[in-house]
Every structure is written in C-alpha cells, then in structure tokens.
C-alpha cells in the first residue's frame, strides 16, 4: 500500500489498522518519493513473550527454565532473545 504523508497525517488510524490487522507494508511518499515504510512488528521481546505465556498458564518455574535455555543458547549463538 502506498500513502502520501498527508494521507497518513489525516488518516493514521486506518493506515495503522491495515498494518496491524492485515500485515500490510505501507510506503509513505512525499512529493512522489518514498520516504518511509511502516511494517508490522516481527517477534516479541522477552518481557512480551513472558506476559503472553503467563496468560496461558506459564509458571515462574517455566520462566526460569526458559531463561536458562535462552542463556545457554546465547552462549552458543550470541543473541538469543535478550532485552
């Protein structure tokens, strides 16, 4: 989807809804040139993931086990979900 900067300013809720709900990537143009892209966020931070999991019965013990596994993975591959 392509929108002008003016359209984005006037109707940002509609544009963001299409990104969030439809997974669309929006190109924002000014004077016929693309100046920005708005895209859905990919992935979740550790705190977001834990919040979502706790809402589904994820316990503190599960959290500690996940932390240990992520720390072990970080030792092997570097970054592994650290905030």
C-alpha positions as CSV (number, residue, x, y, z in Angstrom):
1,X,0.0,0.0,0.0
2,X,1.3,3.5,-0.8
3,X,0.0,6.6,1.0
4,X,1.1,10.2,0.9
5,X,2.4,11.9,4.0
6,X,-0.8,14.0,4.0
7,X,-3.0,10.9,3.9
8,X,-1.0,9.4,6.7
9,X,-1.4,12.5,8.8
10,X,-5.1,12.7,8.1
11,X,-6.0,9.0,8.5
12,X,-3.2,7.4,10.5
13,X,-5.7,5.0,12.4
14,X,-6.9,3.4,9.1
15,X,-3.3,3.0,7.9
16,X,-2.1,1.5,11.1
17,X,-5.1,-0.8,11.3
18,X,-4.2,-2.2,7.8
19,X,-0.6,-2.8,9.0
20,X,-1.6,-4.4,12.3
21,X,-4.6,-6.4,11.2
22,X,-3.7,-7.1,7.6
23,X,0.0,-7.4,7.9
24,X,0.5,-4.9,5.1
25,X,3.6,-2.9,4.5
26,X,2.9,0.8,3.8
27,X,5.1,3.1,1.8
28,X,4.8,6.7,2.8
29,X,5.6,9.1,0.0
30,X,6.3,12.8,-0.1
31,X,6.4,14.6,-3.4
32,X,6.3,11.2,-5.2
33,X,9.3,9.7,-3.5
34,X,9.1,7.0,-0.8
35,X,10.5,8.5,2.4
36,X,9.4,5.8,4.9
37,X,7.9,2.3,5.4
38,X,5.6,1.2,8.1
39,X,5.6,-2.6,8.6
40,X,4.2,-5.0,11.2
41,X,6.5,-5.7,14.2
42,X,8.0,-9.1,14.0
43,X,8.8,-11.1,17.1
44,X,8.4,-10.2,20.7
45,X,10.7,-9.1,23.4
46,X,11.4,-11.4,26.3
47,X,9.0,-9.5,28.6
48,X,6.2,-9.5,26.0
49,X,6.7,-13.3,25.4
50,X,6.6,-14.0,29.2
51,X,3.5,-11.8,29.6
52,X,1.7,-13.8,26.8
53,X,2.8,-17.1,28.2
54,X,1.8,-16.3,31.8
55,X,-1.7,-15.6,30.5
56,X,-1.8,-19.2,29.3
57,X,-0.6,-20.8,32.5
58,X,3.1,-20.4,32.1
59,X,4.6,-20.6,35.6
60,X,7.6,-19.0,37.4
61,X,9.3,-22.4,37.2
62,X,8.7,-22.5,33.4
63,X,10.0,-18.9,33.2
64,X,13.3,-19.9,35.0
65,X,13.7,-22.9,32.7
66,X,13.2,-20.8,29.6
67,X,15.7,-18.2,30.9
68,X,18.3,-20.9,31.4
69,X,17.7,-22.3,27.9
70,X,17.9,-18.8,26.4
71,X,21.2,-18.1,28.3
72,X,22.6,-21.4,27.1
73,X,21.6,-20.6,23.5
74,X,23.2,-17.1,23.8
75,X,26.5,-18.8,24.9
76,X,26.4,-20.8,21.6
77,X,25.0,-18.4,19.1
78,X,25.2,-14.9,20.7
79,X,22.0,-13.0,20.9
80,X,19.0,-15.2,21.9
81,X,16.1,-13.0,22.9
82,X,17.8,-10.7,25.4
83,X,16.1,-7.4,26.0
